[in-house]
């Protein structure tokens, strides 16, 4: 079986605030807004992010009982530093400052209003020495 699309769901007491965060800082657009359930995506992407109200009958009780997220959503963007600046100016605390990794990412972590971890990633050229030591060469 191959899934036709992919989606992830944030369960929260504050669906509107969480949706606003993703729309404001990661340029996602609202598709459906039922108040208790909101979907967001970027353009015509074949994935979506859903936000559902904690305690809603469609959410299993065991999920609604969880208050700490252990998920990490990765968003690849064009300019990590621009987003980091916008978040700081909006009063959002970054979990770490942007850092460039030898394996080809410049990124930082932040949490959305529901506490979900977000890894904001910009793809950059990997360090040539790291590539030579870690990636197989083509035959």
Backbone torsions as a table, in degrees:
resi	resn	phi	psi	omega
1	UNK	NA	134.7	175.4
2	UNK	-117.8	124.2	177.9
3	UNK	-61.2	145.0	178.1
4	UNK	-79.1	-24.7	-178.8
5	UNK	-160.4	176.2	179.0
6	UNK	-133.0	144.5	175.0
7	UNK	-147.7	153.7	174.7
8	UNK	-127.0	153.6	-177.2
9	UNK	-127.2	133.1	171.0
10	UNK	-99.1	125.8	176.2
11	UNK	-101.8	126.6	-171.2
12	UNK	-153.3	160.3	172.0
13	UNK	-81.7	-10.0	-173.1
14	UNK	-129.5	64.1	-177.0
15	UNK	-54.7	-44.1	-177.5
16	UNK	-63.5	-44.3	179.5
17	UNK	-63.2	-40.6	-179.6
18	UNK	-67.0	-43.6	178.4
19	UNK	-61.4	-42.3	179.0
20	UNK	-60.6	-41.5	178.6
21	UNK	-57.5	-50.7	-178.2
22	UNK	-67.4	-35.9	178.3
23	UNK	-68.4	-43.8	-176.1
24	UNK	-70.4	-45.2	-171.1
25	UNK	-99.5	-24.3	-177.8
26	UNK	-119.4	12.0	172.2
27	UNK	57.7	36.7	174.9
28	UNK	-89.5	146.9	-179.0
29	UNK	-108.0	141.9	178.6
30	UNK	-73.2	130.9	176.0
31	UNK	-99.6	-50.8	179.1
32	UNK	-128.3	136.6	174.6
33	UNK	-135.8	100.8	177.2
34	UNK	-101.3	9.5	-176.4
35	UNK	86.2	-62.2	179.5
36	UNK	-85.0	-15.3	-178.6
37	UNK	-142.5	125.2	-177.9
38	UNK	-134.2	136.2	174.0
39	UNK	-113.6	146.5	177.9
40	UNK	-136.1	148.8	172.8
41	UNK	-157.7	171.0	176.5
42	UNK	-108.1	117.0	176.5
43	UNK	56.3	-127.8	-177.7
44	UNK	-104.4	24.6	-180.0
45	UNK	-54.0	148.7	179.2
46	UNK	-92.1	23.7	173.7
47	UNK	-130.5	159.9	174.8
48	UNK	-147.2	158.2	174.5
49	UNK	-109.8	124.8	177.6
50	UNK	-106.9	149.8	176.8
51	UNK	-128.0	125.8	-176.3
52	UNK	-127.9	142.6	-178.3
53	UNK	-72.9	129.9	177.0
54	UNK	-58.1	135.8	177.8
55	UNK	89.0	-7.5	178.1
56	UNK	-64.4	145.1	-177.4
57	UNK	-56.8	-22.1	179.4
58	UNK	-80.1	-11.2	-179.0
59	UNK	-98.1	125.2	177.6
60	UNK	-55.6	141.8	-178.2
61	UNK	-56.4	-36.8	-179.7
62	UNK	-64.5	-34.1	177.3
63	UNK	-72.6	-44.7	179.7
64	UNK	-61.7	-27.6	-179.3
65	UNK	-73.3	-21.1	-179.6
66	UNK	-74.5	135.2	179.1
67	UNK	-118.5	-9.6	-179.4
68	UNK	-118.7	124.4	-179.9
69	UNK	-83.2	137.7	172.9
70	UNK	-114.3	6.2	177.1
71	UNK	-81.5	151.4	172.2
72	UNK	-128.2	120.3	176.1
73	UNK	-98.2	127.8	177.4
74	UNK	-100.6	128.2	176.7
75	UNK	-119.9	119.8	177.3
76	UNK	-87.6	126.6	-176.2
77	UNK	-128.1	169.9	179.5
78	UNK	-81.4	-33.2	-173.8
79	UNK	-141.9	94.6	-178.9
80	UNK	-59.3	-43.0	-175.7
81	UNK	-66.1	-36.0	177.6
82	UNK	-63.0	-43.1	179.7
83	UNK	-69.6	-40.1	177.8
84	UNK	-59.8	-43.0	178.6
85	UNK	-63.0	-45.2	179.7
86	UNK	-61.7	-40.9	178.0
87	UNK	-62.6	-48.6	178.9
88	UNK	-58.3	-46.0	180.0
89	UNK	-63.5	-26.7	177.3
90	UNK	-85.4	4.0	177.7
91	UNK	83.1	14.8	179.6
92	UNK	-92.1	131.6	-179.3
93	UNK	-84.9	126.0	173.5
94	UNK	-78.0	144.1	177.9
95	UNK	-77.3	-23.8	172.5
96	UNK	-157.8	161.6	178.0
97	UNK	-78.4	154.7	177.3
98	UNK	-56.0	138.5	-179.8
99	UNK	-136.8	145.0	176.9
100	UNK	-99.1	123.5	-178.6
101	UNK	-94.7	148.6	-179.1
102	UNK	-63.2	-24.1	-176.3
103	UNK	-85.0	5.1	171.0
104	UNK	105.1	29.9	175.5
105	UNK	-134.7	140.8	165.4
106	UNK	-112.9	124.5	-173.2
107	UNK	-155.6	168.6	173.0
108	UNK	-151.2	165.6	177.9
109	UNK	-112.4	144.5	176.7
110	UNK	-146.7	163.6	175.7
111	UNK	-116.8	142.0	175.9
112	UNK	-78.3	174.8	-177.8
113	UNK	-60.3	-18.7	177.0
114	UNK	-88.8	-5.2	-179.2
115	UNK	92.7	4.3	178.4
116	UNK	-70.2	133.5	178.8
117	UNK	-74.1	138.5	177.4
118	UNK	-128.8	128.5	174.3
119	UNK	-103.3	109.2	-179.4
120	UNK	-92.9	118.8	-166.5
121	UNK	-123.7	133.6	169.2
122	UNK	-116.4	127.5	178.1
123	UNK	-77.7	130.6	178.8
124	UNK	-131.3	169.6	178.7
125	UNK	-66.9	131.1	176.1
126	UNK	-72.4	158.0	177.2
127	UNK	-64.2	127.2	-177.8
128	UNK	-57.9	-36.1	178.6
129	UNK	-66.5	-39.6	177.9
130	UNK	-64.5	-44.0	179.5
131	UNK	-58.9	-47.7	-178.2
132	UNK	-61.5	-35.9	-176.7
133	UNK	-84.0	-21.0	-169.9
134	UNK	-121.1	-22.1	-176.7
135	UNK	-110.4	135.2	179.3
136	UNK	-66.2	147.9	177.7
137	UNK	-88.6	150.4	179.7
138	UNK	-71.3	145.0	179.6
139	UNK	-69.1	NA	NA
